[in-house]
């Protein structure tokens, strides 16, 4: 059995089909995380030479 920590509240979560919100412990924690991404509190680091810049420059 694999146990992970909820990324939002750190509660232990069993990684199985019985845990539908894994890696989150609940729908609430899942939505909190989604909101943080939407508010850009969480980002994936990138560089200025991103791949899409070739397609958006005029």
FENNORRA-V470073 format. One record per pair of residues at least 12 apart in sequence whose ideal C-beta (glycine too) atoms are under 7 Angstrom apart, sorted by the first residue. I is the first residue (numbers start at 1). GAP is how many residues later the second one is. D is the distance in Angstrom with one decimal. If there is no record, write none. Layout:
BEGIN
[[I:GAP:D] [I:GAP:D]]
END
This chain:
BEGIN
[[1:13:6.1] [2:13:4.1] [3:12:6.9] [4:19:5.1] [6:17:6.6] [6:18:5.3] [6:19:4.2] [6:23:5.3] [7:16:6.0] [7:17:6.7] [7:26:6.1] [8:16:6.2] [8:21:3.8] [8:24:5.1] [8:25:5.4] [9:16:6.4] [9:20:5.6] [11:14:4.5] [13:12:5.0]]
END
